[in-house]
Amino acid sequence: MNFRQLEAFNAVMISGSTVRAAELMGVTQPAVSRLIAELEAAVRFPLFDRVRGRLIATPEGTLFFREVEVSFKGLDRLQATAASIRDYGAGTLKIASLAAAGAILAPAAIRAFRKQNPGVRITFHITWSSAIRNGITDGQYDLGLAADEIDRSGIDSQLFGSFPGLVAMPKSHPLTLHKSITPDLIAKWPLIGLSPEDRARQRFDETMKNAGHEPKYVIETPNAATICALAQEGDAVGLVNPLVIGEAESRTVALRPFTPDVMFRVYLLFPADIQKSTLVRGFTAELFRLRNRFEMPTA
């Protein structure tokens, strides 16, 4: 028994004759008859009765066709899956992002990507950079955006961008009179800071200490967007990743660049030793296309 024989049997059953089956298969009518005869020899029971030149399925042939039909439906699904992989990669995309990039950048990339790939199912998680790194190694995510404090050994990574930090403050704050904020200026005010393990926070603290100042933190939070929310009122100010700054944030808080630059570095993470799918490459391209709007600080 082989596929070509089953194909001929299926074609005869759905078309009703060897002539029409031959047209469906693009072969001659004798070739279809020969394939049917070979299949009957292989299964060792008659599939058709020959009645006045017509083929009438036997009860055994009808019962056998039910299984063949199921198999051909499975083949149709395989063909549809192959088309999906050819056109859209695997058909699904699993993305994870740190909160800063997950607020505006990643959702914007997802919206743009879906316009070109509406049939792709996307899973999007916002979580800790360490959890993203572990999810990449475990195969939970196809790609991730993470901060630079993670261990990048054992994964494929590339620098996505280095973004100079902005100082967020109330719009009525005295520091808004300055075009940029220096360590000497910010040292006079209480600070809202990122978590101590954050590399950008560590770089900021080192810059302050090199300038002869000990940072005065009154609030700590792991989320730069929360710093913006906390900075809307009161006297405390905080350094934030510009990736979190959207239209809403720019309306509610004042933003000034910090001098010297304190960089927020974001890495793209991928599973190691696995070729990137069409979907992953396409989504990565959207991320890089959108990145430029965040690379320069806003006064």
SULFENWO-V777254 format. One line per field, one symbol per residue. phi: phi as a letter, one per 20 degrees, with the letter a starting at -180 (. if undefined). burial: # if it has 16 or more other C-alpha atoms within 10 Angstrom, else .. A space follows every 10 residues. Layout:
BEGIN
phi->???
burial->???
END
This chain:
BEGIN
phi->.cffffffff fffednbfff ffffemceff ffgfffffff ffembfecee dlndedffgf fffffgffff ffffffffff ffffffecme nccdccbfff fefcffgfff fffffecfee eddcddbfff ffgffffenf cebbdcfeee eefncecbfe addffdeebf fefgfffdfb ddgffffecf ddcffgefff ffffffffff encegdedbc bedfffgfff efcndfcbec fffeedffff edceccfecf gdeedcdedc gflcfffgff fffgfffffe fgfdedfdf
burial->....###### ###...#### ##......#. .##.###.## .....###.. ....###... #...#..#.. .......... ...##..### ########## ###.##..## ..#...#..# ...###.### ###.###... ########.# ....###..# #.######## #.#.##...# ###..##.## #####..### #..#####.. ..#.#...#. .####.##.# ###.###### #####...#. .#######.. ########## #......### .###.##... #..#..#..
END
